[in-house]
Amino acid sequence: MLFIAEKPDVAKAIVKALGGNFSSKDGFMTDGKVTVTWCFGHMMQLKDPEDYDEKYKYWRLEDLPFVFLPYQRKNNPKTVTQLKVIKSLIKEADTIIHAGDVDDEGQLLVDEILREVKNKKPVKRLLAPDTNIKAMQRSIANMGDNSQYEHWGFQAEARTVADQLLGYNLTRSYTIKHRAVTGERDVISIGRVQSAVLGLVVRRCREYANHKKSYYY
């Protein structure tokens, strides 16, 4: 049995809740029957435009908009070593316990690894909102099938794809136009979330700057 936790702290909490005599290895802990490993956040990421075609290294209006569907993933270069450990452990396991955080992103970051290795083995879902021992033990005793929660990951995945397509296309187009007009080399960063939040902040700042005193009853 293999537990895949979202982060090392959760992996340690799982080991404490399981009890037994676990020994630490390079990238995982095991007692010979149960193995607990961990991610460092997202171990996979969407490919960048230049990964699909070298020509996208250069920012040109005539290449926009680009849409990469079906989209593809690549290994996060910062976590390659740990990802290799997780993949090798999946091959050896008979049952896998998905122990990502109880949210959309937590669901996706383990699911995307399982899809990457084309896993066909049974997967249970550990929903542990708390890492104290008693809460973790209750969660372990009440695990359901991972397929019940995959839709969480698909929601996160849809946002990720939308963020990339909107961000890359609009950032490049605004930046190219800005440089053509001003001659400056700044990057005008546009994002699905960041631009909306920045808009709220700017609007509030303008309201504050234009505030006029009035009587309040």
NULUM-202990 format. One line per field, with one value per residue (C-alpha): x, y, z. Coordinates in steps of 0.2 Angstrom, whole numbers, always signed. Layout:
<recs>
x: (X ...)
y: (Y ...)
z: (Z ...)
</recs>
This chain:
<recs>
x: (+0 +7 +1 +5 +4 +4 +19 +32 +22 +7 +17 +24 +7 +1 +16 +12 -7 -2 +10 +22 +40 +44 +61 +66 +72 +77 +60 +49 +46 +41 +38 +40 +21 +15 +25 +22 +29 +26 +25 +32 +16 +13 +26 +19 +16 +8 +21 +26 +22 +41 +39 +26 +36 +53 +46 +36 +52 +50 +35 +26 +8 +6 +8 -6 -18 -11 -22 -13 -27 -25 -13 +2 +12 +30 +40 +43 +62 +63 +55 +62 +71 +56 +44 +56 +54 +35 +34 +45 +34 +18 +25 +28 +12 -4 -15 -13 -19 -22 -17 -18 -25 -44 -47 -46 -27 -23 -34 -26 -7 -8 -21 -10 +5 -7 -12 +6 +11 -6 -10 -23 -21 -35 -34 -42 -44 -39 -48 -38 -43 -32 -15 -17 -16 -34 -41 -29 -34 -52 -49 -39 -53 -65 -57 -68 -64 -54 -65 -78 -67 -59 -70 -61 -45 -54 -60 -42 -36 -48 -43 -24 -27 -38 -24 -11 -20 -27 -10 +1 -9 -14 +3 +12 -1 -1 +18 +21 +9 +16 +34 +29 +21 +33 +49 +51 +56 +43 +32 +14 +8 -10 -18 -36 -35 -21 -28 -46 -39 -27 -43 -52 -37 -35 -53 -53 -37 -46 -61 -50 -41 -57 -66 -75 -80 -98 -110 -114 -130)
y: (+0 +17 +34 +49 +65 +83 +88 +80 +86 +77 +61 +62 +64 +49 +38 +44 +39 +22 +18 +4 +4 +15 +19 +34 +31 +43 +51 +40 +30 +12 -2 -15 -17 +1 +15 +34 +46 +65 +78 +96 +104 +102 +89 +92 +108 +112 +114 +131 +137 +134 +116 +114 +123 +132 +147 +152 +157 +174 +185 +190 +196 +185 +169 +174 +168 +151 +137 +121 +108 +94 +102 +92 +92 +91 +87 +102 +104 +108 +92 +79 +68 +66 +63 +48 +41 +43 +35 +20 +17 +17 +3 -7 -4 -14 -1 +18 +31 +48 +60 +77 +91 +92 +104 +106 +109 +95 +83 +88 +87 +68 +64 +71 +60 +45 +49 +52 +35 +28 +20 +6 +1 +4 +21 +27 +45 +50 +66 +73 +91 +90 +82 +78 +59 +55 +65 +57 +40 +43 +49 +33 +22 +31 +32 +31 +28 +42 +42 +51 +66 +67 +81 +92 +90 +93 +110 +114 +108 +119 +134 +130 +129 +144 +154 +149 +152 +169 +174 +169 +177 +193 +196 +194 +204 +219 +219 +219 +233 +243 +241 +247 +263 +267 +259 +253 +234 +232 +216 +220 +205 +200 +186 +179 +182 +195 +208 +207 +209 +223 +232 +231 +239 +253 +257 +258 +269 +281 +282 +286 +299 +307 +307 +323 +327 +327 +327 +310 +308)
z: (+0 -5 +2 -8 +2 -4 +7 +19 +35 +30 +26 +44 +51 +42 +48 +66 +64 +57 +71 +68 +64 +49 +43 +33 +15 +1 -3 +7 +23 +25 +37 +24 +20 +20 +11 +13 +1 -3 -16 -15 -22 -41 -48 -65 -75 -92 -106 -111 -129 -134 -129 -142 -156 -155 -165 -149 -140 -150 -146 -162 -165 -180 -169 -158 -152 -149 -141 -136 -136 -131 -119 -113 -96 -92 -76 -64 -66 -47 -41 -54 -42 -30 -45 -50 -33 -33 -50 -45 -29 -39 -50 -34 -25 -26 -19 -19 -6 -13 +1 -7 +3 +3 -11 -30 -31 -19 -29 -45 -40 -36 -50 -63 -58 -58 -76 -81 -77 -84 -67 -67 -49 -36 -29 -12 -6 +11 +16 +31 +35 +51 +54 +73 +76 +81 +66 +54 +61 +58 +40 +37 +43 +32 +15 -1 -19 -27 -42 -31 -30 -47 -52 -40 -49 -66 -59 -55 -71 -81 -71 -75 -93 -94 -84 -96 -112 -106 -98 -112 -126 -118 -109 -126 -136 -123 -121 -140 -143 -128 -134 -151 -145 -131 -136 -118 -114 -100 -99 -97 -87 -89 -79 -76 -58 -55 -68 -60 -42 -48 -56 -39 -30 -43 -42 -24 -24 -36 -25 -10 -20 -26 -10 -5 +13 +16 +31 +38 +48)
</recs>
